[in-house]
Amino acid sequence: MGQGLHDSVTRKIDSLFNKYTTTTPGCAVAIIKHREIVFKKGYGMANLEYNVPITPSSIFHIASESKQYVAFCMLLLEQQGKLSIDDDIRKYLDYVPDLGKKITIRHLIHHTSGLRDQWQLLGNAGWQLDDVITQEHVIKLISKQQRLNFDPGEEHLYCNTGYTLMAEIVKKAGGLSLREYTDKYIFRPLEMNNTHFHDNYREIVPNRTYSYSPKSAGEYQHSVLSYSTVGATSLFTTVEDEAKWLMNYEHGKVGGKDLVEKMYSQGILNNGKKLTYAFAINIGEYNGWREIGHGGGDAGFRTYATRFPEQQIGIIVFSNLASFNSYGMAMQVADLLLPLKETKPVTAPVLADSNLLRNCVGRFVSPRGGILNLSWNNGKLLNRQAGQTIGGTEWKLAVKENKYQLNDGPILQLEKSSSTDSVTRIVFENPNGFTEFFRQPAIVLKKEEMAAYAGTYYNDETEAAYMIVAKDGELVLQHRKFAEVKLSLIAPDQFNCPNWWMNNLKFLRDKKGVITGFEVNAGRVLHLFFSKIKSASK
């Protein structure tokens, strides 16, 4: 261990992780360079109850990092002549409803299918993510869907559903379960002997790590994970085995170099926009170096594996603690390994004048529930998030090709009123999409207006019912399994809700102004309609 790294570097790596001890959960780290493991080590505990330490051979659930294996399977099956990634998914999965638009395997790979996300649908249906969730549960839920988030190829919106469906396509086209197929064609050829897709939550797995989240200062609690669903998640592996997988990108022992090269094919939207997301790997830059990676998080597991191909360096960080920042820690390791890259001199940006910034002052709301609170203070434009009592994030806008760059991050489009010059619309453009915000002054719902919203609402796609009641001068959302929560009015007929699975509700009315139901338009689920089936009793 450590051969190829200077002792001073290994000491610095140790110092990054030295807070993970015999009394905490922790992580395992592996580094590859020029197709060899040059560092591997465990920090903290795999099991706090039995005092089992983490080692490089400890097995982790790696969550969404599992996805690149599934995308690779699609290319293997195509290479074997058993499918085309441009096939309609209903060719293999006839239980997926015909929603009037062709969804291809390629759409599933790049998260452009428009399908709603399985975890959020389960939440809307009344499930908690520490319930036992099986492949069959997810398939039944998908089979009841009646609408897409958007037409296939129109947007990029991360969707776990697509990767669960690809696990089923492996079974249909390849004749083996995902676990069997990957074992035969990937794990055994690469000698990944401690790796499998965990399709039975009851299965005993020697040397596995357990999942934790912080409880209070210095205390931890179990973060329960009871999945028997695979594809989007549930790969069990070690940092040692994951290193072998990353090295396959270099030598192509499995699949060949031509197939490996296809893994870098980035998604393209219908409008021609190229995504940074390829075959379940993100392609970007870090400190001027090309960086290719993917992470994952379920329950208390946080994982990230990345490669810097120009330097033939790979970094793998797996943790069993929910508060662990796996990407951030991997990049801190990268800082110790990557040489400084010469960069072109950067000219000082031309900043937007203060008049424009002042015109942005106000409250803006997104149709999907986001809120901006922009204020002017001591010559600065500040965004104050919900819950902040002082301060706020300073907005600096640099002029860039008739648009504006915010704090070296996303590009903004600003739309102004023709009569007042006040900014009425703000659009955030990110590499894989955009988000709109519209000026919306704060409004207060009058007590007598609350009665219109009260009643029972039902969605037949999830077979779930929620009640809304007027209580102590506020609207309260109730469900038979969940604690009741208060709804907050953010725009006409639009409410925020503390429940992550439905945290933005838009109420719909008929031509007479009568409320007919509400849509969930939040996160990875859009247009999920709950019909008002009963008004509150008077």
Secondary structure, DSSP 4 states (H G I P E B T S, - for coil): --TTS-HHHHHHHHHHHTT--TTSB-EEEEEEETTEEEEEEEESEEETTTTEEP-TT-BEE-GGGGHHHHHHHHHHHHHTTS--TTSBGGGT-TTS---SS--BHHHHHHT-S-PPPHHHHHHHTT--TTS-EEHHHHHHHHHT----SS-TTS-----HHHHHHHHHHHHHHHSS-HHHHHIIIIITTTT-TT-EE---TT---TTB---EEEEETTEEEE----EE--SSS-EEE-HHHHHHHHHHHHH-TTT-HHHHHHTT---B-TTSPBPSB-SS-EEEEETTEEEEEEEEEETTEEEEEEEETTTTEEEEEEESBTT--HHHHHHHHHHHHSPPPP-PPPPPP-BPPHHHHHHT-EEEE-TTS-EEEEEEETTEEEE--TT--S--EEE-EEEETTEEEETTS-EEEEEE-TTT--EEEEEEEETTEEEEEEE-------GGGGGGT-EEEEETTTTEEEEEEEETTEEEEE-SSSPPEE-EEEETTEEE-S-GGG-EEEEEE-TTS-EEEEEEEETTEEEEEEEEEEEPP-
